[in-house]
């Protein structure tokens, strides 16, 4: 006879696989629609070249704002990235009352908002959609047993959240690590079994749809022309190495320090943006109309800033941009992301954070190249390391960020370098007052009164 705990693990294995399959299918649909939006959005904005078409674009954006406002009023958990909501549920501070309704409304609101150009991410949304799938199945399976629903339901919710991250990035290991490092902050065999089966299943489904193509399409196709002396850098051997790896180790740490400082600023600016909308009493349609109307001139002049931004990373990996343009893109992406995220519109932070990190890495590489510290061959490496470092500085999950970048690039020999740059960014961000962004958002939502057009009994 199997013990009760072993039976639980067997159930979680099969239940996790089911949750992963459904999560993978839903996230694949989300990714497909947003990828199509990335293709057609700049084409549409290129036709906004007359006064009549500008007025038409304004009308469309106001309509989108009205729909988003109604969606958030319908279910307050539709607002925001979704990750703070999941953390609140796992901590017993919130509930997911109707997961299927949440899943449907959040899916279409996200496609509409990001499709229209909001600078928000799809990964946090995928995490929440996966969690909703897990919660939905737990309510069905354990409808007659509230104790099992409470215990195993949390396992399946966590597994679904990890599956969502794994599916959107085709990175199953990152999905598992995210469950342990950020969501649960503790390890158990039950969490591991459910998270692994769900993440692998979801990633498998997405790969059936998209093949092995990652979110950043050119990231695996771009060779990292790194001197072999740097491969598998081990700092226990630094003393016996030549000056070359020491120089680059110092550069990695410097990049981490820069990302840490900017990340701490970005965290504080995000909280300020959220508070500013509330202090100015900008609610309802006006709250969402502001960034959507701003998307019109941005879409005409700098369409790269709009949307999640993964297309911009692909562009940087194959095209050498002028340093002045990169600085403009960085400032614009940060500013517009703050404007969009401050509304609490449906959309996450993972991809905008990775894009901002890539821009910082690219600027760092171009400055270093101009100063003859290294050649242009190193640009791709610094773009990738910048993504990991800024992720660690803002999300405060350096292991998840490092593993995510490894799975996206397939360059596992750079594990130590990624950990070094992420660790430096994490430490500097912490010293500068940066906090884990999703935990801070959870605390903020629990400690303030909800705006009048949003339900006060739910986290947003």
C-alpha positions in Angstrom: 0.0 0.0 0.0 1.2 3.5 -0.8 1.4 6.0 2.0 -0.9 9.0 2.0 2.0 11.3 1.0 3.1 9.0 -1.8 -0.5 8.9 -3.2 -0.5 12.7 -3.0 2.7 12.9 -5.1 1.3 10.5 -7.7 -1.9 12.6 -8.0 0.1 15.8 -8.3 2.2 14.3 -11.1 -0.8 13.6 -13.2 -2.7 16.6 -12.2 0.3 18.8 -12.8 0.6 17.4 -16.3 -3.1 18.2 -17.1 -2.7 21.7 -15.7 0.5 22.2 -17.8 -1.2 21.0 -21.0 -4.1 23.4 -20.7 -1.9 26.2 -19.6 0.4 25.6 -22.6 -2.5 25.8 -25.0 -3.9 29.0 -23.5 -0.5 30.7 -23.3 0.3 29.6 -26.9 -2.9 31.3 -28.0 -1.9 34.4 -26.1 1.6 34.4 -27.5 0.3 33.9 -31.1 -2.1 36.9 -30.8 0.5 39.2 -29.3 3.1 38.2 -31.9 0.6 39.0 -34.6 -0.1 42.4 -33.0 3.7 43.1 -33.0 3.6 42.5 -36.8 0.6 44.5 -37.7 0.8 47.4 -35.1 3.6 49.3 -36.9 1.9 48.8 -40.2 -1.3 50.2 -38.9 0.5 53.2 -37.3 2.2 53.9 -40.6 -1.2 54.7 -42.1 -2.0 57.3 -39.4 -0.7 60.1 -41.6 -3.6 62.5 -41.9 -5.9 64.5 -39.5 -8.9 62.3 -40.2 -6.9 59.1 -39.4 -5.5 60.6 -36.3 -9.1 61.3 -35.1 -10.0 57.7 -36.0 -7.0 56.4 -34.0 -8.0 58.6 -31.0 -11.6 57.1 -31.1 -10.3 53.6 -31.3 -7.9 54.2 -28.3 -10.7 55.7 -26.2 -12.9 52.6 -27.0 -10.1 50.3 -25.9 -9.7 52.3 -22.7 -13.4 52.0 -22.0 -13.3 48.2 -22.5 -10.3 47.9 -20.2 -12.0 50.0 -17.6 -15.1 47.8 -17.7 -12.9 44.6 -17.5 -11.2 45.8 -14.4 -14.4 46.9 -12.8 -15.9 43.5 -13.6 -13.2 41.6 -11.8 -10.5 43.6 -9.9 -7.9 40.7 -10.3 -7.9 41.4 -14.0 -5.8 44.6 -13.2 -2.0 44.6 -13.0 0.6 41.9 -13.8 -1.1 39.0 -11.9 2.0 37.9 -9.9 1.2 39.9 -6.8 -2.3 38.5 -6.9 -0.9 34.9 -7.0 1.5 35.7 -4.1 -1.4 37.1 -2.1 -3.5 33.9 -2.7 -0.6 31.6 -1.7 -0.1 33.7 1.5 -3.8 33.4 2.4 -4.4 37.1 1.9 -6.6 36.9 -1.1 -8.8 34.5 -3.0 -9.5 33.5 -6.6 -13.3 33.3 -6.5 -14.0 32.6 -10.1 -10.9 31.4 -11.9 -12.6 30.7 -15.3 -14.1 34.1 -15.4 -10.7 35.7 -14.5 -8.9 33.6 -17.1 -11.3 34.6 -19.9 -11.5 38.3 -19.1 -7.8 38.7 -18.4 -6.8 36.9 -21.6 -8.9 39.2 -23.9 -8.1 42.4 -21.9 -4.4 41.7 -22.2 -4.5 41.0 -25.9 -6.5 44.2 -26.4 -4.3 46.4 -24.2 -0.9 45.2 -25.2 -2.1 44.7 -28.8 -3.0 48.4 -28.9 0.5 49.3 -27.8 0.7 49.4 -24.0 4.3 48.8 -22.8 3.5 45.9 -20.6 4.6 42.2 -20.5 2.9 38.9 -21.2 4.9 36.7 -18.8 3.2 37.9 -15.6 -0.2 37.5 -17.3 0.8 33.9 -18.3 1.7 33.2 -14.7 -1.8 34.3 -13.6 -3.5 32.5 -16.4 -1.7 29.3 -15.5 -2.5 29.8 -11.8 -6.2 30.2 -12.8 -6.1 26.9 -14.7 -4.6 25.2 -11.7 -7.2 26.7 -9.3 -10.0 25.8 -11.7 -9.0 22.2 -11.9 -8.6 21.9 -8.1 -12.1 23.3 -7.6 -13.4 20.6 -10.0 -11.4 17.7 -8.7 -11.9 18.5 -5.0 -15.3 20.1 -5.0 -16.5 17.6 -2.3 -13.3 17.9 -0.1 -12.5 21.4 1.0 -9.3 20.2 2.9 -7.8 18.7 -0.3 -8.9 21.7 -2.3 -7.1 24.0 0.1 -3.9 21.9 0.3 -3.6 20.4 -3.2 -5.3 23.4 -4.7 -2.3 25.6 -3.7 0.1 23.1 -5.2 -1.8 23.1 -8.5 -2.1 26.9 -8.4 1.7 27.2 -7.9 2.4 24.6 -10.6 0.1 26.4 -13.1 1.9 29.7 -12.4 5.2 28.1 -13.1 3.8 26.5 -16.2 2.6 29.9 -17.4 6.2 31.3 -17.2 7.6 28.1 -18.8 5.2 28.3 -21.7 5.6 32.0 -22.5 9.4 31.7 -22.6 9.7 28.0 -23.6 11.8 27.8 -20.4 10.6 24.9 -18.2 13.5 25.1 -15.7 12.9 28.8 -15.2 9.3 28.1 -14.5 10.2 25.6 -11.8 12.8 27.8 -10.2 10.3 30.8 -10.2 7.8 28.7 -8.2 10.4 28.0 -5.5 12.4 31.3 -5.5 9.7 33.9 -5.8 6.2 32.4 -5.3 6.6 29.9 -2.5 10.1 30.8 -1.2 10.4 27.3 0.2 11.1 23.8 -1.2 9.0 20.6 -0.9 8.9 17.5 -3.0 5.2 18.0 -3.7 5.8 21.5 -5.1 8.7 20.2 -7.1 6.7 17.3 -8.6 3.7 19.4 -9.5 5.8 22.3 -10.9 8.1 20.1 -13.0 5.4 18.1 -14.6 3.3 21.3 -15.3 6.2 23.3 -16.6 7.5 20.6 -18.9 4.0 19.8 -20.2 3.3 23.5 -20.9 6.6 24.0 -22.6 6.0 20.9 -24.7 2.6 22.1 -25.9 4.1 25.5 -26.8 6.9 23.9 -28.8 4.4 21.8 -30.7 2.8 25.2 -31.8 5.9 27.3 -32.3 8.6 24.8 -32.7 11.8 25.5 -30.8 11.5 29.2 -31.6 12.0 31.3 -28.3 10.3 34.6 -27.5 13.4 36.4 -28.6 13.7 34.8 -32.0 17.2 35.7 -32.9 18.8 35.2 -29.5 19.7 31.6 -30.1 20.7 32.3 -33.7 23.2 35.0 -32.8 26.6 33.6 -32.0 28.3 34.8 -28.8 31.8 35.4 -30.0 33.4 35.2 -26.6 37.1 34.3 -26.2 37.5 30.7 -25.0 39.5 31.9 -21.9 36.2 33.3 -20.5 34.1 30.1 -21.0 33.0 28.6 -17.7 34.7 31.4 -15.7 35.5 30.2 -12.2 36.5 32.9 -9.8 38.4 30.4 -7.6 40.9 30.3 -10.5 41.1 34.0 -11.1 44.5 34.3 -9.4 46.0 32.0 -12.0 44.4 33.7 -15.0 45.7 36.3 -17.2 44.6 39.9 -17.1 42.0 39.4 -19.9 39.4 37.4 -17.9 40.0 39.7 -14.9 39.2 42.7 -17.0 36.0 41.2 -18.3 35.0 40.0 -14.8 35.3 43.6 -13.7 33.2 44.7 -16.6 30.5 42.2 -15.7 30.4 43.5 -12.2 30.4 47.1 -13.4 27.4 46.2 -15.7 25.7 44.6 -12.7 26.3 47.8 -10.6 24.8 50.0 -13.3 21.8 47.7 -13.7 21.4 47.6 -9.9 21.3 51.4 -9.6 18.9 51.8 -12.5 16.8 48.9 -11.2 16.4 50.6 -7.8 15.3 53.8 -9.5 12.9 51.9 -11.7 11.3 50.2 -8.7 10.8 53.5 -6.9 9.5 55.1 -10.1 6.9 52.3 -10.6 5.5 52.8 -7.1 5.5 56.6 -7.6 3.6 56.2 -10.9 0.9 54.0 -9.3 0.5 56.6 -6.4 0.5 59.5 -8.8 -2.6 58.2 -10.7 -4.4 57.8 -7.4 -3.4 61.2 -6.0 -4.5 62.9 -9.2 -7.8 60.9 -9.0 -7.4 59.6 -12.5 -9.8 56.6 -12.5 -12.0 54.8 -15.0 -11.7 55.4 -18.7 -9.4 58.4 -18.2 -6.8 56.2 -16.4 -6.4 53.9 -19.4 -7.0 56.5 -22.1 -3.8 58.5 -21.1 -1.2 55.9 -22.1 -3.3 54.7 -25.0 -3.6 58.1 -26.5 0.1 58.6 -25.9 0.7 55.5 -27.9 -0.4 57.3 -31.1 2.5 59.7 -31.5 4.9 57.1 -30.1 3.6 54.6 -32.6 4.2 57.1 -35.4 7.7 58.1 -34.4 9.2 55.3 -32.3 7.0 52.1 -32.7 9.8 50.0 -31.1 8.8 51.3 -27.7 5.3 50.0 -27.9 4.1 46.5 -26.8 6.2 44.0 -24.9 9.4 44.8 -26.6 10.8 41.4 -27.6 10.9 42.6 -31.2 13.2 45.4 -30.2 15.6 42.9 -28.6 15.6 40.8 -31.8 16.4 44.0 -33.7 19.3 44.9 -31.4 20.8 41.5 -31.8 21.0 41.7 -35.6 21.4 45.5 -36.1 23.9 48.0 -34.8 22.0 51.1 -33.6 23.5 54.5 -33.0 24.3 55.2 -29.4 22.0 58.3 -29.4 19.1 56.2 -30.6 19.7 53.6 -28.0 19.6 56.2 -25.3 16.4 57.6 -26.7 14.9 54.1 -26.8 16.0 53.4 -23.2 14.5 56.7 -21.9 11.3 56.2 -23.9 10.8 52.6 -22.9 11.3 53.4 -19.2 9.0 56.4 -19.3 6.3 54.8 -21.3 6.4 51.6 -19.2 6.0 53.7 -16.1 3.0 55.5 -17.6 1.4 52.2 -18.6 2.1 50.2 -15.5 0.9 53.1 -13.3 -2.6 52.6 -14.7 -2.8 49.0 -13.3 -3.9 47.9 -16.8 -3.7 44.2 -17.5 -0.1 43.4 -18.3 3.1 42.3 -16.7 6.7 43.5 -16.1 8.9 40.6 -17.1 9.4 41.5 -20.8 9.7 45.3 -20.4 12.3 44.7 -17.6 14.2 42.3 -19.9 14.0 44.8 -22.8 15.3 47.7 -20.6 18.1 45.5 -19.4 19.0 44.6 -23.0 19.1 48.3 -23.9 21.4 49.1 -20.9 23.6 46.2 -21.9 23.8 47.4 -25.5 24.6 51.0 -24.4 27.3 49.6 -22.1 28.8 47.6 -24.9 28.9 50.5 -27.3 30.5 52.7 -24.8 33.1 50.0 -24.0 33.7 49.5 -27.6 34.2 53.2 -28.2 36.7 53.3 -25.4 38.5 50.2 -26.8 37.9 48.0 -23.8 36.6 45.3 -26.1 35.5 44.7 -29.7 32.0 44.9 -31.1 31.8 41.0 -31.0 31.0 41.4 -27.3 27.8 43.4 -27.8 25.5 40.4 -27.9 26.9 39.0 -24.6 26.5 42.3 -22.8 22.9 42.6 -24.1 22.1 39.2 -22.7 23.9 39.9 -19.4 22.1 43.2 -19.1 18.8 41.4 -19.3 19.7 39.0 -16.5 21.2 41.8 -14.3 18.2 44.2 -14.6 15.8 41.3 -14.0 17.7 40.5 -10.8 17.7 44.2 -9.8 13.9 44.7 -10.2 12.3 41.3 -9.6 14.9 40.3 -7.0 15.0 36.7 -8.3 18.6 36.4 -9.6 18.5 32.6 -9.9 15.3 32.6 -11.9 16.7 35.4 -14.2 20.0 33.6 -14.7 18.3 30.3 -15.6 15.8 32.0 -17.8 18.5 33.7 -19.8 20.4 30.4 -20.0 17.4 28.6 -21.5 16.7 31.5 -23.9 20.3 31.5 -25.2 21.3 27.9 -24.8 24.7 29.2 -23.7 25.1 27.2 -20.5 28.8 27.9 -20.3 28.0 31.4 -19.2 26.2 30.3 -16.0 28.9 31.7 -13.6 29.1 35.0 -15.5 25.3 35.4 -15.4 25.3 34.7 -11.6 28.0 37.2 -11.0 26.4 40.0 -13.0 22.9 39.1 -11.5 24.4 39.0 -7.9 26.0 42.3 -8.3 22.8 43.9 -9.6 20.8 42.3 -6.8 23.2 43.6 -4.1 23.4 47.1 -5.4 19.7 47.4 -5.9 19.2 46.3 -2.4 21.7 48.8 -1.1 19.9 51.6 -3.0 16.6 50.7 -1.5 15.1 48.5 -4.1 12.6 45.9 -3.0 11.2 42.8 -4.7 8.7 44.5 -6.9 5.9 41.9 -6.7 6.0 41.7 -2.9 6.0 45.5 -2.8 3.0 45.6 -5.1 1.2 43.1 -2.9 1.9 45.1 0.3 0.7 48.3 -1.5 -2.5 46.7 -2.6 -3.2 45.4 0.9 -2.5 48.7 2.7 -4.5 51.1 0.6 -8.1 51.8 -0.3 -9.2 50.7 -3.7 -10.2 53.3 -6.3 -14.0 53.8 -6.4 -14.5 52.0 -9.7 -12.7 48.9 -8.5 -13.9 46.3 -6.0 -12.5 46.9 -2.6 -12.7 43.2 -1.5 -10.1 42.0 -4.0 -6.4 42.6 -4.6 -5.6 44.5 -7.9 
